[in-house]
């Protein structure tokens, strides 16, 4: 029994390596994330059941080993746990949303995956097999990415010059390529068979190709940092081998020269056609400081000052960003006014998990590298394992300074830490610790039933709910007149992510409420059930202004359809509530001003537009909206003042904004 259970656990770990390949575009909302997470959680839960049986059989052999790496990782997990329940929105921290799905519940699965991996693999031979399978699975992802360079429309890549492969995000592809490169390098250096060396070398180059095609500047910086650590490691620890040291130094100098040549040709077609090189060579510090991510980092620091110890709670950066919203964000477009992550793992962790979180997170890297060094000095691991894994850990941290963890990065990061923690004992193949015990059929059945219940309730049901939601949205968009049954079924289906489903359906319904194809009775039934769902979300997530915006838009549409000031007033109340939670957000100020104007509250309408203009005098939309307001009010002096202010502030209007202003002023010419 023990042997079969161990084989099953290893098989399930190997299966996890193929999870990044899973993408089901026609079956799920967020098809690149939801099926991956649901499958990974299922595999880990089944794995955990088998592992529990192994612990019953031989606790001494399979118990988790409390190495320094494990301890600091569990401390980080404790930080995540505490911040979840003392943060601004525990429910959101626990489950997260469909787009990320990295709440406490899912992160717990990654920790379990780590603990089981450190316990089940005992010799380099076993770790090597696992790494080869991981490299093989990841190389398929990289290969699909390379195919997208030739066919940008492949697999929902939407013609982008940066590839997303099966991960749905080019940043994720670059980060994955970074890991695969270092794994291929480690296997290559330790390989004794010439044929396998060729395979590992080729797959290492494929990983670099995927990294560059993904176009992530952070991954390129991480690669450079990792290579520096790699070279320094061998130069320092092979001080008696002058030939190797000189060769490495020569390679570094050659790399520096090559990089210099590429930089000198940064405007050439050769560099422009490689997304990662194009973006990194044409990025300046001033450009970063004047960009939207810098604003997000500043907000992270400001929000941390409010909750310095445990932060706002994992996945709650969105609330901090809203509260400390900087009107300058709109200079980069409406897409840059909604940040659910600071796009910097250090800043984001500081904001959502506070000092406890950031200190434990950074300690993971420091302690893992120190532990590798300690085991190298004790000759429990060789130089290749110590140097290459240390180089990867540094590379991963550096690239995360511009991005964030994702379902795939958590997978390979946890496995890399498992190697650093677990590959530290000289164990002979077949060597056993402790005494095996017999387990009865009752124990197997009990554990099996428990796993089945967990998988069904926490993965199968969310899968069904997601599919029902997607079906409802398709009906709303294509056949709204007969969509009520599907919408009702989706909103009444129990799921931990029912809040996401309510929001997705509500967002879709706002665009079709006034559709004349919909029977008035059906329209009102849909309106009622969608509003009810959004109101429930307000109770569950009072700080999430997206629910207020959905409700206000729905009541605006109803007011327009029925010519009812009562519903317009209600829409305004939702906007006012949202503005309290995100002061200065122009999107809300503009909409609320329009409502106030329609209700005859002229002074309030003007005040809101002036507030938007004062928030950032560089935003062209604020000017044309005020110009329109003064034109409607017949206030020529106010109109002239706004035009002069735009001139004084040297506002660069878009063609569309200039066209709008000229249209408004057509009677004044």
Secondary structure, DSSP 8 states (H G I E B T S, - for coil): -HHHHHHHHHHHHHHHHTGGG---TTTSTTTTTHHHHHHHHHHHHHHHHHHHHHHHH-HHHHS----HHHHHHHHHHHHHHHHHHHSS-HHHHHH--TTT--SHHHHHHHHHHHHHHHHH--SHHHHHHHHHHHHHHHHHHHHHHHHHHH-TTGGG-TT-SS--TTTT-HHHHHHHHHHHHHHHHHHHHH---HHHHHHHHHHHHHHHHHHHHHT-HHHHHHHHHHHHHHHHHHHHHTTT-HHHHHHHHHHHHHHHHHHHHHHHTTTSHHHHTSHHHHHHHT--HHHHHTSHHHHHHHHHHHHHHHSTTT-S-TT-HHHHHHHT--GGGGGG-GGGG--SS-SSHHHHHHHHHHHHHHHHHHHHHHHHHHHHHHHHHTTSS-HHHHHHHHHHHHHHHHHHTSS---HHHHHHHHHHHHHHHHTTS---TT---S------HHHHHHHHHHHHHHHIIIIIHHHHHHHHHHHHHHHHHH-GGG-HHHHHHHHTS--TTHHHHHHHHHHHHHTTTT-TTS-HHHHHHHHHHHHHHHHHHHHH-TT-HHHHHHHHHHHHHHHHHHT-HHHHHHHHHHHHHHHHHSTT-HHHHHHHHHHHHHTT-HHHHHHHHHHHHHH-TT-HHHHHHHHHHHHHHT-HHHHHHHHHHHHHTT----HHHHHHHHHHGGGG-
